[in-house]
Amino acid sequence: MPIKNRLAEMHAEITAWRRDIHENPEILYDTHRTSALVAERLKEFGCDEIVTGIGRTGVVGVIKGKTDTKGAVIGLRADMDALPMQEQTGLEYASKTDGAMHACGHDGHTAMVLGAAKYLAETRNFDGIAVVIFQPAEEGGNGAEAMVKDGMMDRFGIQEVYGMHNVPGLPTGQFAIRSGPMLAAADTFDIALEGHGGHAAKPQETIDTTVMASQLIVALQTIVSRNTDPVLQAVVSVTSVETSSNAFNVIPQSARIKGTVRTHSNDMRALIEQRVHEVTQGIAATFGGSAEVTYEHGVPVTSNAEENTEFAAEAARIVGGSCGEAPMVMGGEDFSFMLEARPGAFIILGNGDSAGLHHPEYNFNDEIIPIGCSWFAEMVERRMPAA
């Protein structure tokens, strides 16, 4: 496996960074320690510019190549935040913060882009500018969107942007990618149903929100089965149901249903949003009640540009020997905000036979560190070859 020799030499050092970040997890935008560590490392590497506070706690480093004859600028992104959960790995470097854990491998992603940054700052064997991006709040905070809205792309002249995620179950060090939609848009709905409560022995005097909610849950499932093209993927999941009463002899005045919608195209996304509103109002009217739908757009579809995908796959084949075709999945990823702003690609790297992402026993596989670092470095050196 042609890992860059210098990055192989740095393996232990980068692993130490990763484990330090793992031991000190920070949630959402509260990545103050991690952001400071990243900024300090970038300073030590001799980056030409380091900017903090983009997207609140994001960090950006600029590394200039030996030449810049074409004005090319490539962004390399890592996410820094952890999850609000308790770690159960038993590792000697397990989380020291109660209720916080790096259970998605962002500690590894950050370490790998740091490793690539050190290598690129040492060698500068490229014609253009590499911009390393360290993002907070991927786990539900849309930190990528915050950095884009802060003007990051224009400020640093980023023309293309690339990201990576580790995947448990995929063989250690194996790459996979696909052109077009790869991960789903992730939206949420919160439906408040209002009826007329009363005694459970006199249902004829009520407008029963429990029955209304039950019918609505079933009806919402028909959106995918009867309104969407069956060859396209979509998910409508009701994940929470509650009423205003927990008594056995009360028909509740109100009820609430919450859930998520996952889609792989903007047209499908719009259709399902429309049908959630229509189906909800129809069911509420049928039972004589009323409904209010709060529908919120989360991350958009993560869609890889064709040319950039092929380039990323070629770099993966050089580093890893092969690159498979990644499946389309219904999980969401806020790197999609960066891909909406600039063309680029998102690739996955096998974490081997580990616990799954977001599992309390998950741990990032340190064996893949030099592989991931080499891919990021290869992207820069091949996309902007030295003049």
C-alpha positions as CSV (number, residue, x, y, z in Angstrom):
1,M,0.0,0.0,0.0
2,P,1.8,3.2,-1.2
3,I,1.4,5.4,1.8
4,K,3.7,8.4,1.7
5,N,6.9,7.6,3.5
6,R,6.9,10.8,5.5
7,L,3.3,10.2,6.8
8,A,4.3,6.7,7.7
9,E,7.1,8.2,9.8
10,M,4.6,10.5,11.5
11,H,2.1,7.7,12.3
12,A,2.9,7.6,16.1
13,E,2.8,11.4,16.4
14,I,-0.5,11.7,14.6
15,T,-1.9,8.9,16.7
16,A,-1.0,10.7,19.8
17,W,-2.9,13.8,18.6
18,R,-5.9,11.6,17.9
19,R,-5.9,10.0,21.3
20,D,-5.5,13.4,23.0
21,I,-8.6,14.7,21.1
22,H,-10.4,11.4,21.9
23,E,-9.7,11.8,25.6
24,N,-11.0,15.4,25.6
25,P,-14.3,15.3,23.6
26,E,-16.3,18.5,23.0
27,I,-19.8,18.8,21.7
28,L,-21.3,20.9,18.9
29,Y,-19.8,24.4,18.8
30,D,-18.1,24.0,22.2
31,T,-14.9,22.7,20.6
32,H,-12.7,25.4,22.3
33,R,-9.9,23.1,23.4
34,T,-9.9,21.1,20.2
35,S,-9.9,24.3,18.1
36,A,-7.0,25.7,20.1
37,L,-5.1,22.5,19.7
38,V,-5.6,22.5,15.9
39,A,-4.6,26.2,15.6
40,E,-1.5,25.6,17.7
41,R,-0.5,22.6,15.5
42,L,-1.0,24.6,12.3
43,K,1.2,27.4,13.7
44,E,3.9,24.9,14.5
45,F,3.7,23.5,11.0
46,G,4.4,26.9,9.6
47,C,1.0,27.4,7.8
48,D,1.0,30.7,5.9
49,E,-2.3,31.8,7.5
50,I,-4.4,30.6,10.4
51,V,-7.9,31.9,11.1
52,T,-10.0,31.0,14.0
53,G,-13.6,31.7,14.8
54,I,-15.1,30.9,11.4
55,G,-18.5,29.3,12.0
56,R,-18.1,30.3,15.6
57,T,-15.3,27.8,16.6
58,G,-14.1,26.6,13.2
59,V,-10.4,26.8,12.2
60,V,-8.9,27.4,8.8
61,G,-5.3,27.0,7.8
62,V,-3.7,28.1,4.5
63,I,-0.7,26.3,3.0
64,K,0.9,27.7,-0.2
65,G,2.7,25.5,-2.6
66,K,6.1,26.1,-4.0
67,T,4.4,27.8,-7.0
68,D,1.0,29.3,-7.8
69,T,0.9,29.7,-11.5
70,K,-2.8,28.8,-12.0
71,G,-4.5,30.2,-9.0
72,A,-5.9,26.8,-7.9
73,V,-7.2,26.4,-4.4
74,I,-8.4,23.1,-2.8
75,G,-10.2,22.7,0.5
76,L,-9.7,19.7,2.8
77,R,-12.3,19.3,5.6
78,A,-12.4,17.6,8.9
79,D,-15.1,17.6,11.6
80,M,-14.0,18.1,15.2
81,D,-17.1,17.6,17.5
82,A,-18.0,14.6,19.6
83,L,-21.4,13.1,20.6
84,P,-23.4,13.6,23.9
85,M,-23.1,10.0,25.1
86,Q,-21.2,7.9,27.6
87,E,-18.1,6.0,26.5
88,Q,-17.8,2.3,27.3
89,T,-14.6,1.3,25.6
90,G,-12.4,0.9,28.7
91,L,-9.5,2.4,26.8
92,E,-6.6,4.0,28.7
93,Y,-7.3,7.2,26.7
94,A,-11.1,7.0,27.1
95,S,-13.1,10.2,27.4
96,K,-12.4,12.1,30.6
97,T,-15.6,14.2,30.1
98,D,-18.8,12.7,31.5
99,G,-21.5,12.4,28.9
100,A,-19.3,13.2,25.9
101,M,-17.6,10.7,23.5
102,H,-15.9,10.6,20.1
103,A,-18.2,7.8,18.9
104,C,-18.2,8.9,15.2
105,G,-14.4,9.1,14.6
106,H,-14.2,12.9,14.3
107,D,-11.0,12.7,16.4
108,G,-9.5,10.6,13.7
109,H,-10.7,12.8,10.9
110,T,-9.2,15.9,12.6
111,A,-5.9,14.0,13.2
112,M,-5.7,12.9,9.6
113,V,-6.2,16.4,8.1
114,L,-3.7,17.7,10.7
115,G,-1.2,15.1,9.5
116,A,-1.8,16.0,5.9
117,A,-1.3,19.7,6.8
118,K,2.0,19.0,8.4
119,Y,3.2,17.0,5.4
120,L,2.0,19.6,2.9
121,A,3.6,22.5,4.9
122,E,6.9,20.6,5.0
123,T,7.0,19.6,1.3
124,R,4.9,22.2,-0.5
125,N,5.3,20.1,-3.6
126,F,2.3,21.5,-5.4
127,D,1.2,24.4,-7.6
128,G,-1.5,26.3,-5.8
129,I,-3.0,26.7,-2.3
130,A,-4.3,24.0,0.1
131,V,-6.9,25.2,2.6
132,V,-7.4,22.9,5.6
133,I,-10.8,23.2,7.2
134,F,-11.6,22.1,10.8
135,Q,-15.3,22.3,11.4
136,P,-17.4,22.2,14.6
137,A,-20.9,21.0,15.1
138,E,-21.3,18.3,12.5
139,E,-23.5,16.2,14.9
140,G,-26.7,18.2,14.6
141,G,-25.4,21.7,14.6
142,N,-24.8,22.3,10.9
143,G,-21.3,23.7,11.5
144,A,-20.5,23.3,7.8
145,E,-23.3,25.6,7.0
146,A,-22.1,28.1,9.6
147,M,-18.6,28.2,8.1
148,V,-20.0,28.7,4.6
149,K,-22.3,31.5,5.8
150,D,-19.3,33.1,7.4
151,G,-17.9,33.5,3.9
152,M,-15.2,30.9,4.1
153,M,-15.4,29.8,0.5
154,D,-15.0,33.3,-1.0
155,R,-12.6,34.5,1.7
156,F,-10.1,31.8,1.0
157,G,-10.9,31.4,-2.7
158,I,-11.7,27.7,-2.4
159,Q,-12.6,26.2,-5.7
160,E,-13.1,22.6,-4.7
161,V,-13.6,20.9,-1.4
162,Y,-13.1,17.3,-0.2
163,G,-14.0,15.3,2.9
164,M,-13.8,11.8,4.3
165,H,-15.5,9.6,6.8
166,N,-14.5,6.3,8.4
167,V,-16.9,3.4,8.1
168,P,-17.0,0.4,10.5
169,G,-17.6,-2.9,8.7
170,L,-15.7,-1.8,5.6
171,P,-12.4,-3.6,5.5
172,T,-9.5,-1.6,7.1
173,G,-8.1,0.9,4.7
174,Q,-10.5,0.2,1.9
175,F,-11.9,3.3,0.1
176,A,-15.3,3.6,-1.5
177,I,-17.1,6.5,-3.3
178,R,-19.9,7.2,-5.7
179,S,-20.8,10.0,-8.1
180,G,-24.0,11.9,-7.5
181,P,-26.2,11.4,-4.4
182,M,-24.4,9.5,-1.7
183,L,-26.0,10.5,1.6
184,A,-29.6,11.7,2.2
185,A,-31.2,15.0,3.0
186,A,-32.4,14.8,6.6
187,D,-35.5,16.8,7.6
188,T,-37.8,16.7,10.6
189,F,-41.5,17.1,11.3
190,D,-43.2,18.0,14.5
191,I,-47.0,17.7,14.3
192,A,-49.3,19.1,17.0
193,L,-52.8,17.7,17.0
194,E,-55.7,19.4,18.8
195,G,-59.0,17.8,19.6
196,H,-61.5,17.9,22.4
197,G,-60.6,16.0,25.5
198,G,-63.0,14.3,27.8
199,H,-64.0,11.1,29.8
200,A,-62.9,7.9,28.2
201,A,-66.4,6.5,28.9
202,K,-68.0,9.1,26.7
203,P,-65.9,9.1,23.5
204,Q,-68.9,10.5,21.6
205,E,-68.4,13.8,23.4
206,T,-64.8,14.1,22.4
207,I,-62.6,14.6,19.4
208,D,-60.1,11.9,20.1
209,T,-56.5,12.9,19.4
210,T,-55.2,9.4,20.2
211,V,-57.3,7.9,17.3
212,M,-56.3,10.9,15.2
213,A,-52.6,10.3,15.9
214,S,-52.9,6.6,15.3
215,Q,-54.5,7.1,11.9
216,L,-52.0,9.8,11.0
217,I,-49.0,7.5,11.7
218,V,-50.4,4.9,9.4
219,A,-51.3,7.4,6.7
220,L,-47.9,9.0,6.7
221,Q,-46.4,5.6,5.8
222,T,-48.4,5.7,2.5
223,I,-46.4,8.7,1.3
224,V,-43.4,6.5,0.4
225,S,-45.5,3.5,-0.7
226,R,-48.0,5.4,-2.8
227,N,-46.7,8.9,-3.7
228,T,-43.0,8.3,-4.5
229,D,-41.4,6.5,-7.4
230,P,-40.7,3.0,-6.1
231,V,-37.3,2.9,-7.8
232,L,-36.2,5.9,-5.7
233,Q,-35.2,5.8,-2.1
234,A,-37.1,7.7,0.6
235,V,-37.9,7.3,4.3
236,V,-40.6,8.7,6.4
237,S,-40.3,7.5,10.0
238,V,-42.4,8.5,13.0
239,T,-40.1,8.3,16.0
240,S,-42.1,9.9,18.8
241,V,-45.7,10.0,19.9
242,E,-47.1,11.5,23.1
243,T,-50.5,12.8,24.3
244,S,-51.4,15.4,26.9
245,S,-52.6,12.8,29.3
246,N,-51.2,9.5,30.7
247,A,-54.4,8.6,32.6
248,F,-56.3,5.4,31.6
249,N,-59.7,7.1,31.7
250,V,-59.0,10.4,29.9
251,I,-59.2,11.0,26.2
252,P,-56.5,13.6,25.7
253,Q,-57.0,17.1,24.4
254,S,-53.9,17.1,22.3
255,A,-51.2,14.8,20.9
256,R,-47.8,15.3,19.3
257,I,-46.0,13.3,16.6
258,K,-42.4,13.7,15.6
259,G,-40.3,12.1,13.0
260,T,-37.7,12.3,10.2
261,V,-37.7,12.3,6.4
262,R,-34.8,11.2,4.3
263,T,-34.5,11.7,0.6
264,H,-31.9,11.7,-2.2
265,S,-33.2,14.4,-4.5
266,N,-34.6,17.9,-4.1
267,D,-37.8,17.0,-6.0
268,M,-38.5,14.1,-3.7
269,R,-37.7,16.3,-0.7
270,A,-40.3,18.8,-1.8
271,L,-42.9,16.2,-2.6
272,I,-42.7,14.5,0.8
273,E,-42.8,17.8,2.6
274,Q,-46.0,18.8,0.7
275,R,-47.6,15.4,1.3
276,V,-46.8,15.5,5.1
277,H,-48.8,18.8,5.3
278,E,-51.6,17.5,3.1
279,V,-52.0,14.1,4.8
280,T,-51.9,15.7,8.3
281,Q,-54.5,18.3,7.5
282,G,-56.7,15.7,5.9
283,I,-56.6,13.3,8.8
284,A,-57.2,16.2,11.3
285,A,-60.2,17.4,9.3
286,T,-61.6,13.9,9.0
287,F,-61.8,13.6,12.8
288,G,-63.0,17.2,13.4
289,G,-59.7,18.3,14.9
290,S,-56.9,20.6,13.9
291,A,-53.2,20.2,13.2
292,E,-50.1,22.4,13.1
293,V,-47.1,21.0,11.2
294,T,-43.6,22.3,11.9
295,Y,-41.4,21.0,9.1
296,E,-37.7,21.8,9.3
297,H,-35.0,21.2,6.6
298,G,-31.8,19.7,8.0
299,V,-28.8,18.9,6.0
300,P,-29.2,18.7,2.2
301,V,-28.3,15.7,0.0
302,T,-24.6,14.9,0.0
303,S,-24.0,14.8,-3.7
304,N,-20.5,14.3,-5.3
305,A,-19.7,16.0,-8.6
306,E,-18.8,13.5,-11.3
307,E,-15.3,14.9,-12.2
308,N,-14.3,15.4,-8.6
309,T,-15.5,11.9,-7.7
310,E,-13.3,10.3,-10.4
311,F,-10.3,12.3,-9.2
312,A,-10.9,11.3,-5.6
313,A,-11.3,7.7,-6.6
314,E,-8.1,7.8,-8.6
315,A,-6.2,9.2,-5.6
316,A,-7.7,6.4,-3.5
317,R,-6.5,3.8,-5.9
318,I,-3.0,5.2,-5.8
319,V,-2.9,5.2,-2.0
320,G,-5.0,2.1,-1.2
321,G,-4.7,0.0,-4.3
322,S,-8.5,0.1,-5.1
323,C,-11.6,2.1,-4.6
324,G,-15.1,0.5,-4.5
325,E,-18.5,1.9,-5.2
326,A,-20.1,3.2,-2.1
327,P,-23.8,2.5,-1.5
328,M,-26.4,5.2,-1.3
329,V,-27.4,5.5,2.4
330,M,-30.1,7.4,4.2
331,G,-27.9,8.9,6.8
332,G,-27.1,12.6,6.6
333,E,-23.9,14.6,6.6
334,D,-23.5,18.4,6.9
335,F,-20.5,18.4,4.5
336,S,-23.3,18.6,2.0
337,F,-23.5,22.4,2.7
338,M,-19.9,22.7,1.5
339,L,-20.7,20.6,-1.6
340,E,-23.6,22.9,-2.4
341,A,-21.3,25.9,-2.2
342,R,-18.4,24.3,-4.3
343,P,-17.9,21.2,-6.4
344,G,-16.1,18.4,-4.6
345,A,-16.5,14.9,-3.2
346,F,-17.0,12.9,0.0
347,I,-15.2,9.5,0.3
348,I,-15.4,6.8,2.9
349,L,-12.5,4.8,4.4
350,G,-12.9,1.4,6.1
351,N,-12.5,1.3,9.8
352,G,-12.4,-2.5,9.9
353,D,-14.3,-4.8,12.3
354,S,-15.1,-2.2,14.9
355,A,-18.2,-1.3,16.8
356,G,-20.6,0.8,14.8
357,L,-20.7,4.6,14.6
358,H,-22.5,6.2,17.6
359,H,-22.0,3.0,19.6
360,P,-20.6,3.4,23.2
361,E,-17.8,0.9,22.4
362,Y,-16.8,2.4,19.1
363,N,-13.2,3.5,18.6
364,F,-11.4,5.0,15.5
365,N,-8.9,2.6,14.0
366,D,-5.4,4.2,14.3
367,E,-4.2,1.8,11.6
368,I,-5.9,3.9,8.9
369,I,-4.3,7.2,9.9
370,P,-1.5,7.2,7.4
371,I,-3.8,6.0,4.7
372,G,-6.3,8.8,5.2
373,C,-3.5,11.4,5.6
374,S,-1.9,10.1,2.3
375,W,-5.2,10.4,0.5
376,F,-5.7,14.1,1.5
377,A,-2.1,14.9,0.6
378,E,-2.4,13.0,-2.7
379,M,-5.5,15.0,-3.6
380,V,-3.5,18.2,-3.3
381,E,-0.4,17.0,-5.1
382,R,-2.3,15.4,-8.0
383,R,-4.9,18.0,-8.4
384,M,-2.4,20.8,-8.3
385,P,0.9,19.1,-9.6
386,A,4.1,21.0,-9.0
387,A,5.0,23.3,-11.9
